[in-house]
Amino acid sequence: MAVQQLHHVSIVVEDLEAAKAFFTELGLELEGEAPIEGPWADRINALEGVMIDIAMMRTPDGVGRLELTTFHHPQVISPEPLNALGNTLGLRSIMFVVDDLDTTLAGLQDRGAELIGEVVQYEDVHRLCYVRGPAGIIVALSENLR
């Protein structure tokens, strides 16, 4: 049996409104929001008393989806180190192709994103950079030059 599709990637955030604003600035669109709780949520998460709110964001092409989740109960647990870099085990980054890297980066920095390293050009193919986004996740940005 093979994977049929990637449905979404989930990011747990403390401030759902700020995270929605960050990814809206990036160009994602809010697909929907919902509170989640109940016995089924407890069982699937192996946690008791799960109470969360989610916001599902989608890329403009309608294919990519990102679930932003904020926990009201149980309390969130912070990763160590808090602002891990790319050589840390586990999910470290998510990359988006953007049409104008400089404009996108400026807009995200206005929303609190921190540039990690520098904006670099890879041959004549891409301009790339990493920024620190909501919940400390690394958001990679790529502008195609061809």
C-alpha positions as a Python dict, from the first residue, in 0.01 Angstrom:
ca = {
    (1, 'M'): (0, 0, 0),
    (2, 'A'): (129, 348, -85),
    (3, 'V'): (53, 699, 37),
    (4, 'Q'): (-220, 861, -169),
    (5, 'Q'): (-148, 1222, -71),
    (6, 'L'): (-6, 1446, 200),
    (7, 'H'): (-315, 1585, 372),
    (8, 'H'): (-157, 1851, 596),
    (9, 'V'): (123, 1946, 830),
    (10, 'S'): (33, 2056, 1183),
    (11, 'I'): (205, 2319, 1396),
    (12, 'V'): (117, 2368, 1764),
    (13, 'V'): (124, 2739, 1848),
    (14, 'E'): (55, 2947, 2157),
    (15, 'D'): (-107, 3242, 1977),
    (16, 'L'): (-346, 3117, 1709),
    (17, 'E'): (-440, 3465, 1587),
    (18, 'A'): (-75, 3568, 1542),
    (19, 'A'): (2, 3240, 1361),
    (20, 'K'): (-296, 3287, 1127),
    (21, 'A'): (-179, 3643, 1055),
    (22, 'F'): (178, 3520, 985),
    (23, 'F'): (68, 3256, 735),
    (24, 'T'): (-191, 3488, 579),
    (25, 'E'): (90, 3738, 521),
    (26, 'L'): (278, 3455, 350),
    (27, 'G'): (-19, 3406, 116),
    (28, 'L'): (-203, 3112, 271),
    (29, 'E'): (-581, 3134, 297),
    (30, 'L'): (-793, 3039, 595),
    (31, 'E'): (-994, 2732, 499),
    (32, 'G'): (-1178, 2691, 829),
    (33, 'E'): (-1159, 2690, 1207),
    (34, 'A'): (-1298, 2455, 1470),
    (35, 'P'): (-1278, 2367, 1837),
    (36, 'I'): (-1179, 2005, 1900),
    (37, 'E'): (-1249, 1807, 2217),
    (38, 'G'): (-1409, 1487, 2337),
    (39, 'P'): (-1323, 1123, 2399),
    (40, 'W'): (-1211, 1058, 2040),
    (41, 'A'): (-961, 1348, 2060),
    (42, 'D'): (-829, 1217, 2391),
    (43, 'R'): (-784, 867, 2248),
    (44, 'I'): (-610, 967, 1926),
    (45, 'N'): (-372, 1205, 2109),
    (46, 'A'): (-316, 974, 2411),
    (47, 'L'): (-393, 1276, 2631),
    (48, 'E'): (-676, 1342, 2878),
    (49, 'G'): (-915, 1635, 2853),
    (50, 'V'): (-797, 1760, 2514),
    (51, 'M'): (-940, 2104, 2435),
    (52, 'I'): (-791, 2270, 2128),
    (53, 'D'): (-876, 2517, 1857),
    (54, 'I'): (-753, 2460, 1505),
    (55, 'A'): (-728, 2679, 1197),
    (56, 'M'): (-674, 2506, 863),
    (57, 'M'): (-478, 2715, 615),
    (58, 'R'): (-429, 2628, 248),
    (59, 'T'): (-189, 2739, -20),
    (60, 'P'): (-332, 2948, -306),
    (61, 'D'): (-307, 2649, -542),
    (62, 'G'): (-544, 2459, -312),
    (63, 'V'): (-308, 2164, -271),
    (64, 'G'): (-97, 2233, 39),
    (65, 'R'): (-259, 2257, 382),
    (66, 'L'): (-129, 2364, 719),
    (67, 'E'): (-314, 2303, 1045),
    (68, 'L'): (-244, 2555, 1320),
    (69, 'T'): (-336, 2415, 1662),
    (70, 'T'): (-353, 2584, 2000),
    (71, 'F'): (-403, 2379, 2316),
    (72, 'H'): (-621, 2507, 2599),
    (73, 'H'): (-583, 2174, 2780),
    (74, 'P'): (-355, 2001, 2855),
    (75, 'Q'): (-80, 2257, 2883),
    (76, 'V'): (169, 2271, 2595),
    (77, 'I'): (523, 2144, 2638),
    (78, 'S'): (811, 2350, 2502),
    (79, 'P'): (1079, 2176, 2293),
    (80, 'E'): (1444, 2190, 2390),
    (81, 'P'): (1627, 2386, 2278),
    (82, 'L'): (1350, 2638, 2227),
    (83, 'N'): (1480, 2784, 1899),
    (84, 'A'): (1637, 2472, 1752),
    (85, 'L'): (1830, 2501, 1428),
    (86, 'G'): (1826, 2280, 1122),
    (87, 'N'): (2060, 2014, 1264),
    (88, 'T'): (1814, 1918, 1541),
    (89, 'L'): (1632, 1586, 1507),
    (90, 'G'): (1265, 1598, 1409),
    (91, 'L'): (1056, 1826, 1191),
    (92, 'R'): (1260, 2143, 1150),
    (93, 'S'): (1119, 2340, 861),
    (94, 'I'): (851, 2385, 603),
    (95, 'M'): (933, 2546, 267),
    (96, 'F'): (716, 2768, 53),
    (97, 'V'): (783, 2894, -299),
    (98, 'V'): (711, 3268, -314),
    (99, 'D'): (690, 3508, -606),
    (100, 'D'): (896, 3790, -449),
    (101, 'L'): (1134, 3690, -170),
    (102, 'D'): (1227, 4042, -59),
    (103, 'T'): (865, 4162, -29),
    (104, 'T'): (756, 3840, 141),
    (105, 'L'): (1045, 3855, 387),
    (106, 'A'): (973, 4219, 474),
    (107, 'G'): (606, 4141, 538),
    (108, 'L'): (692, 3846, 762),
    (109, 'Q'): (950, 4048, 954),
    (110, 'D'): (679, 4308, 1017),
    (111, 'R'): (489, 4021, 1186),
    (112, 'G'): (785, 3927, 1405),
    (113, 'A'): (968, 3673, 1188),
    (114, 'E'): (1341, 3658, 1248),
    (115, 'L'): (1578, 3597, 957),
    (116, 'I'): (1805, 3297, 1025),
    (117, 'G'): (2135, 3332, 844),
    (118, 'E'): (2121, 3526, 517),
    (119, 'V'): (1927, 3547, 193),
    (120, 'V'): (2137, 3347, -53),
    (121, 'Q'): (2126, 3272, -422),
    (122, 'Y'): (2182, 2916, -541),
    (123, 'E'): (2339, 2943, -885),
    (124, 'D'): (2086, 3101, -1124),
    (125, 'V'): (1802, 2881, -997),
    (126, 'H'): (1673, 3005, -658),
    (127, 'R'): (1700, 3277, -398),
    (128, 'L'): (1650, 3122, -54),
    (129, 'C'): (1630, 3207, 313),
    (130, 'Y'): (1508, 3071, 645),
    (131, 'V'): (1299, 3266, 895),
    (132, 'R'): (1185, 3174, 1244),
    (133, 'G'): (806, 3162, 1241),
    (134, 'P'): (531, 3081, 1493),
    (135, 'A'): (624, 2838, 1770),
    (136, 'G'): (989, 2865, 1665),
    (137, 'I'): (940, 2663, 1346),
    (138, 'I'): (1177, 2737, 1061),
    (139, 'V'): (994, 2861, 752),
    (140, 'A'): (1203, 2832, 437),
    (141, 'L'): (1128, 3068, 149),
    (142, 'S'): (1233, 3007, -209),
    (143, 'E'): (1200, 3238, -509),
    (144, 'N'): (1247, 3069, -846),
    (145, 'L'): (1474, 3268, -1077),
    (146, 'R'): (1395, 3080, -1397),
}
